[in-house]
Amino acid sequence: MRYEMSPVAPKVRGIAAEKGVSQEGIAQILGISRTAVSKRLNARGDFTATELQKLAASFDVKVGAFFGEISA
């Protein structure tokens, strides 16, 4: 089965890398498993609005940064 890559996933991955946060770190921030994070980052699931808000707060960026609206 082929999945479409969410435009949010690469932004989350990039900002996390800039901030030095691993998939395990993202999992801890969101309170989900590393496997669940991996699925979201690899287009087998989507981040919820609440999850994006948590990540934005943790990364000190605006939620729009995950959509390319605002530079991180």
Phi, psi and omega per residue, in radians:
M1 nan 2.379 -3.140
R2 -1.767 2.423 -3.128
Y3 -2.017 2.547 3.033
E4 -1.462 2.328 3.120
M5 -1.305 2.187 3.062
S6 -1.176 2.410 3.107
P7 -1.159 -0.274 -3.137
V8 -1.343 -0.678 -3.044
A9 -0.968 -0.836 3.130
P10 -1.121 -0.573 3.103
K11 -1.179 -0.775 3.102
V12 -1.053 -0.812 -3.134
R13 -1.041 -0.802 -3.115
G14 -1.144 -0.799 -3.137
I15 -1.160 -0.708 3.090
A16 -1.043 -0.752 3.131
A17 -1.103 -0.745 3.105
E18 -1.046 -0.625 -3.106
K19 -1.547 -0.054 3.136
G20 1.293 0.522 -3.106
V21 -1.846 2.190 -3.140
S22 -1.452 3.043 3.038
Q23 -1.047 -0.671 3.099
E24 -1.085 -0.701 3.098
G25 -1.112 -0.744 3.078
I26 -1.060 -0.751 3.130
A27 -1.025 -0.752 3.139
Q28 -1.150 -0.728 3.115
I29 -1.037 -0.744 -3.056
L30 -1.540 -0.244 -3.107
G31 1.254 0.580 3.104
I32 -2.234 3.014 -3.118
S33 -1.326 2.755 3.067
R34 -1.084 -0.600 3.098
T35 -1.086 -0.724 3.114
A36 -1.122 -0.682 3.089
V37 -1.111 -0.800 3.135
S38 -1.001 -0.738 3.121
K39 -1.078 -0.742 3.139
R40 -1.154 -0.693 -3.115
L41 -1.295 -0.301 -3.116
N42 -1.990 0.502 2.994
A43 1.124 0.498 3.050
R44 -1.968 0.346 3.115
G45 3.093 2.873 -3.126
D46 -2.051 2.619 3.001
F47 -1.322 2.432 3.077
T48 -1.417 2.881 3.093
A49 -1.042 -0.713 3.124
T50 -1.101 -0.727 3.120
E51 -1.117 -0.723 3.119
L52 -1.141 -0.629 3.082
Q53 -1.119 -0.742 3.118
K54 -1.106 -0.767 3.136
L55 -1.136 -0.755 3.131
A56 -1.030 -0.788 3.127
A57 -1.105 -0.748 -3.118
S58 -1.196 -0.659 -3.120
F59 -1.510 -0.077 -3.103
D60 1.015 0.836 3.047
V61 -2.289 2.919 3.037
K62 -1.476 2.648 -3.136
V63 -0.966 -0.604 3.130
G64 -1.017 -0.389 3.116
A65 -1.065 -0.489 3.140
F66 -1.343 -0.173 -3.137
F67 -1.984 0.099 3.123
G68 1.371 0.200 -3.103
E69 -1.404 -0.523 -3.048
I70 -2.390 2.337 3.118
S71 -1.244 2.438 -3.140
A72 -1.337 nan nan
